[in-house]
Amino acid sequence: MDSLINLCSLLLLPLITAVLIIALGKYRWRLAPAFAVISAFGALLLTFSVLKDFLEPLRFSWEWITLDEHKFYIGFLLDSAAAT
C-alpha cells in the first residue's frame, strides 16, 4: 500500500471504530471490546507497515490556502525523531 494511504488509515481507524461502536445500539456492551481490540491491532499493523521502509523521511504536503503572495501548507512529516 502507499505510505500516504497507510498514514491516513492510521489516523482515521479509531474514528471509524468509534462511530461503528456507537451505531451498534443495544449490542454495544457485548461487541465493543472486540471492535476496540481489533482496531488497536489494526493500528499496530499499520504502524509497522509505515515504519518498515523507513530509510528517509516521509513528507506529504498540500497547499491549503493562498492569501496574496503568502501560501499556507498542510501535511505530514514522519522522520526518525517522530518514529521513536
KEMIMAR-154341 format. One record per atom (N, C-alpha, C, O): residue in one letter; x, y, z. Coordinates in steps of 0.1 Angstrom, whole numbers, plus 5000, padded with zeros to 4 digits. Example, Ala and Ser with C-alpha at 12.3 -4.5 7.8 and 13.67 -1.06 7.14 Angstrom:
<atoms>
a513249435078/a512349555078/a513249675078/a514249675085/s512849785071/s513749895071/s512950005079/s513450115080/
</atoms>
This chain:
<atoms>
m500849885000/m500050005000/m500950125000/m502050125004/d500350234996/d501050364995/d501250415010/d500350395018/s502350485012/s502550535026/s501550645030/s501150645042/l501150725021/l500050825024/l498750755028/l498150805038/i498350655021/i497150585025/i497250515039/i496350515046/n498450465042/n498750405055/n498650515066/n498050485076/l499250625063/l499150735073/l497750785076/l497350805087/c496950805065/c495550845067/c494750735073/c493850775081/s494950615070/s494250505076/s494550495091/s493650465099/l495750515094/l496250515108/l495550625116/l495150605128/l495350745110/l494650845117/l493150825118/l492450865128/l492550765108/l491050755107/l490550625113/l489350625116/l491350525116/l490850395121/l490150415135/l489150355136/p490750485144/p490050505157/p488650575156/p487750545163/l488650675147/l487350745145/l486350655139/l485150655143/i486650585129/i485750485123/i485250385132/i484050345133/t486150335141/t485750235151/t484850295161/t483850225165/a485050415165/a484150475175/a482750495169/a481850475176/v482750545157/v481350555150/v480650425149/v479450415151/l481450315146/l480850185145/l480350135158/l479250075159/i481150165169/i480650115182/i479450195187/i478550135193/i479350325183/i478150405187/i476950345179/i475850345184/a477150305167/a476050255158/a475550115162/a474550075157/l476250045171/l475849915175/l474549905183/l473849805183/g474250015190/g473050025197/g473049935210/g473949945218/k472049845211/k471849765223/k472949655224/k473149595235/y473549625213/y474649525214/y476049575217/y477049505216/r476049705220/r477349775222/r478149715233/r479349695232/w477549685244/w478249635256/w478949505253/w479949475260/r478349425244/r478949295241/r480049295230/r481049225231/l479849385220/l480749385208/l481749485209/l482749475201/a481649595217/a482549705217/a483949665221/a484949715214/p484149575231/p485549535234/p486249465222/p487449485220/a485549385215/a486149315204/a486549415193/a487649405187/f485649505190/f485949605179/f487149695184/f487949725175/a487249725196/a488349815201/a489649735200/a490649795196/v489649605204/v490949535203/v491349515188/v492549525185/i490349485180/i490749465165/i491249595160/i492149595151/s490649705164/s491149835159/s492549865164/s493349925156/a492849835176/a494149865182/a495149775174/a496249825171/f494849655172/f495749565165/f495949605150/f497049605145/g494849655144/g495049715130/g495949835130/g496649855121/a495749925140/a496650045141/a498149995143/a499050065138/l498349895151/l499749845153/l500249795140/l501449825136/l499449715132/l499949665119/l500249785109/l501249775102/l499349885109/l499549995100/l500850075104/l501550125095/t501050085117/t502350155122/t503550075117/t504550135112/f503549945118/f504649865114/f504849875099/f505949885094/s503749885091/s503949895077/s504450035073/s505150045062/v504150135080/v504650265077/v506150275080/v506950335073/l506550205091/l507950215096/l508950115090/l510150125091/k508350015082/k509249915077/k510249965066/k511349915065/d509750055058/d510650115047/d511050255051/d510750345043/f511550265063/f511850405068/f513350435066/f514050445076/l513750455054/l515150495051/l515250655051/l516250705056/e514350725046/e514350865045/e512950915050/e512050845050/p512951045055/p511651095060/p510551095050/p510751125038/l509351075055/l508151075046/l507551215047/l507351265058/r507451285036/r506851415036/r505751425026/r505851385014/f504551475030/f503451495022/f502851635026/f502651655037/s502751715016/s502151845019/s501251895007/s501551864996/w500251975011/w499352035001/w499252185004/w499252225015/e499052254993/e498752394995/e497352415001/e496352364995/w497252475012/w495952475019/w495152605016/w494052605012/i495852725017/i495252845014/i496252945009/i497452935013/t495853035000/t496753134995/t496153274997/t495053294993/l496953365003/l496553495005/l497553584999/l498653605005/d497253644988/d498253734980/d499453644977/d499353544970/e500653684982/e501853614980/e502153514991/e503253444990/h501353505001/h501553415012/h500853285009/h499653285006/k501553165011/k500953035009/k501052965022/k502052965029/f499952895026/f499952815038/f499752665033/f498952635025/y500552575040/y500552435036/y500152355048/y500252395059/i499552245045/i499152145055/i499752005050/i499751985038/g500251925060/g500851805055/g501351715067/g501151745079/f501951605063/f502551515073/f504051515071/f504551525060/l504751495082/l506251475082/l506551365092/l506251385104/l507051255088/l507451145096/l508951125094/l509351065084/d509751155104/d511151135104/d511651045115/d510750995123/s512951025117/s513350935127/s513050985141/s512850905150/a513051115143/a512751175156/a511251145160/a510951115171/a510351155150/a508951125153/a508650985154/a507650945161/a509450895149/a509250755149/a509650695163/a509150585167/t510550765170/t510950705183/t510150745195/t510350705206/
</atoms>
